[in-house]
């Protein structure tokens, strides 16, 4: 079992855990680089740190954002390890434990759901914005906004109708644009500042999710029609 394989399993587990956007090994301003982190509705984040050895697990304790948990990211936080590597009583306070064996992941301990502080939220925002910037650099000279509106340009070229196989933006599946109904996942206080933070985070996560969907549809469109615009 390699670290890269463990990270891939963590990403897949976060998808099954109903995270709509998942990023792996992307750094934020605090110096933390989550092995895998995903977001559900209401900006509820789930961190998974992958450790393949005892030395790796013990070294993680010395990191600044572990010494001061309020600097860390993740409303929920888990370690993902091979079977028997870590005992539940060795975990930081509030953390959960996932074990992998024969390609199956078992949750041995559930994480608390309120581990993220305001500082951790700002670090997550920085991670999302830094990731968006990396996307923008890779699609230059287009802007992210232009990239997101590619279906509209295709409709213009197609007499006002979207080509077969291309979903209009207003009909794309995007859980971050749904009304938040699950009280368990609401992590923001009903204050104006909290609502503003929610709107900012929701916009950033929605943009990332839409970009990832567009990349897939552009490739499919190119294969079907020979070009996308």
C-alpha positions as CSV (number, residue, x, y, z in Angstrom):
1,X,0.0,0.0,0.0
2,X,1.5,3.3,-1.1
3,X,0.6,6.8,0.1
4,X,-0.7,7.7,-3.4
5,X,-3.0,4.7,-3.4
6,X,-4.2,5.5,0.1
7,X,-5.1,9.1,-1.1
8,X,-7.1,7.8,-4.0
9,X,-9.1,5.6,-1.6
10,X,-9.6,8.6,0.6
11,X,-11.0,10.6,-2.3
12,X,-13.3,7.8,-3.3
13,X,-14.5,7.4,0.3
14,X,-15.3,11.2,0.5
15,X,-17.4,10.9,-2.6
16,X,-19.3,8.1,-1.0
17,X,-19.6,10.2,2.1
18,X,-21.7,12.6,-0.1
19,X,-19.0,15.3,-0.6
20,X,-19.8,17.2,-3.8
21,X,-16.4,18.7,-4.2
22,X,-13.2,16.8,-3.3
23,X,-9.6,18.1,-3.5
24,X,-6.4,16.2,-2.7
25,X,-2.9,17.4,-1.8
26,X,-3.6,21.1,-2.3
27,X,-1.9,23.6,0.0
28,X,-3.3,26.5,1.9
29,X,-1.8,29.6,3.5
30,X,-1.3,28.0,6.9
31,X,1.1,25.4,5.4
32,X,-1.4,22.6,5.7
33,X,-1.7,20.4,2.7
34,X,-4.7,18.0,3.3
35,X,-4.3,14.6,1.7
36,X,-8.0,14.7,0.9
37,X,-10.7,17.2,1.8
38,X,-14.3,17.4,0.7
39,X,-17.2,19.7,1.1
40,X,-20.9,18.9,1.6
41,X,-23.7,21.4,1.7
42,X,-23.6,24.3,4.1
43,X,-19.8,24.4,3.6
44,X,-19.4,21.3,5.9
45,X,-15.9,20.1,5.3
46,X,-14.4,16.6,5.9
47,X,-10.7,16.1,6.1
48,X,-8.9,12.7,5.6
49,X,-5.2,12.4,6.5
50,X,-3.6,9.3,5.1
51,X,-0.8,7.5,7.0
52,X,1.0,4.4,5.9
53,X,3.5,4.0,8.8
54,X,3.7,4.6,12.5
55,X,6.5,7.1,12.0
56,X,4.4,9.1,9.6
57,X,1.4,9.1,12.0
58,X,3.6,10.2,15.0
59,X,5.4,12.9,13.0
60,X,2.0,14.4,12.1
61,X,1.5,15.4,15.7
62,X,4.3,17.9,15.6
63,X,2.9,20.0,12.8
64,X,1.7,23.5,13.9
65,X,-1.9,22.9,12.9
66,X,-2.0,19.7,15.0
67,X,-0.4,21.4,18.0
68,X,-3.0,24.2,17.6
69,X,-6.1,22.4,16.2
70,X,-7.9,25.7,15.7
71,X,-5.6,26.4,12.8
72,X,-6.6,23.2,11.0
73,X,-9.1,22.6,8.3
74,X,-12.1,20.2,8.4
75,X,-15.4,20.3,10.4
76,X,-14.8,16.5,10.6
77,X,-11.3,15.0,10.6
78,X,-10.2,11.4,10.0
79,X,-7.1,9.4,9.8
80,X,-7.1,6.7,7.1
81,X,-4.6,4.0,7.9
82,X,-3.9,0.3,7.1
83,X,-5.5,-2.1,9.6
84,X,-4.0,-2.1,13.0
85,X,-1.6,0.8,12.5
86,X,-3.3,3.2,14.9
87,X,-5.3,2.6,18.1
88,X,-8.4,4.8,18.6
89,X,-7.0,6.0,21.9
90,X,-4.0,7.5,20.1
91,X,-6.2,9.9,18.1
92,X,-6.3,13.7,18.7
93,X,-9.4,14.8,20.5
94,X,-12.5,14.6,18.3
95,X,-10.8,12.9,15.4
96,X,-12.3,9.8,13.7
97,X,-10.5,6.7,12.4
98,X,-10.8,4.9,9.1
99,X,-9.1,1.6,8.4
100,X,-8.4,0.0,5.0
101,X,-8.1,-3.7,4.4
102,X,-8.5,-5.6,1.2
103,X,-9.6,-2.4,-0.6
104,X,-12.5,-1.9,1.9
105,X,-12.7,1.1,4.3
106,X,-14.2,0.7,7.7
107,X,-15.0,3.5,10.1
108,X,-13.7,2.6,13.5
109,X,-14.5,5.9,15.2
110,X,-16.7,8.8,14.1
111,X,-15.4,12.3,14.1
112,X,-16.9,15.2,15.8
113,X,-18.7,17.5,13.3
114,X,-17.7,20.9,14.8
115,X,-13.9,20.8,14.8
116,X,-13.4,23.7,12.4
117,X,-12.8,27.2,13.8
118,X,-13.2,30.6,12.1
119,X,-9.5,30.5,11.4
120,X,-9.8,27.0,9.9
121,X,-12.7,28.3,7.7
122,X,-10.5,31.1,6.4
123,X,-7.8,28.5,5.6
124,X,-10.3,26.5,3.6
125,X,-11.4,29.6,1.7
126,X,-7.7,30.2,0.9
127,X,-7.3,26.6,-0.3
128,X,-10.4,26.9,-2.6
129,X,-9.3,30.2,-4.0
130,X,-5.8,29.0,-4.6
131,X,-7.2,26.0,-6.4
132,X,-9.5,28.2,-8.6
133,X,-6.4,30.3,-9.4
134,X,-4.5,27.2,-10.5
135,X,-7.5,26.3,-12.8
136,X,-7.5,29.8,-14.2
137,X,-3.8,29.6,-15.1
138,X,-4.3,26.3,-16.9
139,X,-7.2,27.6,-19.0
140,X,-5.6,31.0,-20.0
141,X,-6.2,33.1,-22.0
142,X,-9.8,32.3,-21.0
143,X,-11.1,33.5,-17.7
144,X,-13.0,31.2,-15.4
145,X,-16.2,33.0,-16.2
146,X,-15.7,32.5,-19.9
147,X,-14.9,28.8,-19.3
148,X,-18.1,28.3,-17.3
149,X,-20.2,29.9,-20.0
150,X,-19.1,27.6,-22.8
151,X,-22.5,26.0,-23.2
152,X,-24.1,29.3,-23.9
153,X,-21.6,29.9,-26.7
154,X,-22.4,26.5,-28.2
155,X,-26.1,27.3,-28.0
156,X,-25.5,30.6,-29.9
157,X,-23.6,28.7,-32.6
158,X,-26.4,26.1,-32.8
159,X,-29.3,28.4,-33.4
160,X,-30.2,29.0,-29.8
161,X,-30.5,25.3,-28.9
162,X,-27.9,23.3,-26.9
163,X,-26.4,20.4,-28.9
164,X,-27.4,16.9,-28.0
165,X,-25.5,15.7,-25.0
166,X,-24.8,19.2,-23.6
167,X,-26.7,20.1,-20.5
168,X,-27.7,23.7,-20.1
169,X,-26.2,25.4,-17.0
170,X,-29.5,25.8,-15.3
171,X,-30.2,22.1,-15.5
172,X,-26.8,20.9,-14.2
173,X,-26.9,18.8,-11.0
174,X,-25.3,20.9,-8.3
175,X,-26.1,20.2,-4.7
176,X,-24.5,23.4,-3.6
177,X,-27.3,25.4,-5.2
178,X,-30.0,23.4,-3.5
179,X,-31.7,24.7,-0.4
180,X,-30.0,23.6,2.8
181,X,-32.4,21.3,4.6
182,X,-30.1,19.1,6.7
183,X,-29.8,20.7,10.1
184,X,-27.0,18.3,11.1
185,X,-24.8,19.8,8.5
186,X,-25.4,23.5,9.3
187,X,-22.2,24.7,10.9
188,X,-22.8,28.5,10.6
189,X,-24.4,30.6,13.3
190,X,-27.5,32.5,12.1
191,X,-25.7,35.8,12.3
192,X,-25.1,38.2,9.4
193,X,-21.4,37.5,9.4
194,X,-22.0,33.8,9.3
195,X,-24.4,34.2,6.4
196,X,-21.8,36.2,4.4
197,X,-19.2,33.6,5.0
198,X,-21.6,30.9,3.9
199,X,-22.4,32.7,0.6
200,X,-18.7,33.3,-0.2
201,X,-17.7,29.6,0.5
202,X,-20.8,28.3,-1.4
203,X,-19.9,30.4,-4.4
204,X,-16.3,29.1,-4.4
205,X,-17.3,25.5,-4.0
206,X,-20.0,25.8,-6.7
207,X,-17.5,27.3,-9.1
208,X,-15.0,24.5,-8.6
209,X,-17.7,21.9,-9.0
210,X,-19.0,23.5,-12.2
211,X,-15.4,23.7,-13.7
212,X,-14.8,20.0,-13.1
213,X,-18.1,19.2,-14.7
214,X,-17.3,21.4,-17.7
215,X,-13.9,19.7,-18.3
216,X,-15.7,16.4,-18.6
217,X,-18.4,17.7,-20.9
218,X,-15.8,19.5,-23.2
219,X,-14.0,16.2,-23.7
220,X,-17.2,14.4,-24.4
221,X,-18.4,17.1,-26.8
222,X,-15.1,17.1,-28.6
223,X,-15.2,13.4,-29.1
224,X,-18.8,13.6,-30.4
225,X,-18.6,16.7,-32.6
226,X,-14.9,17.2,-33.3
227,X,-14.9,20.6,-31.6
228,X,-16.5,22.5,-28.7
229,X,-16.8,26.1,-30.1
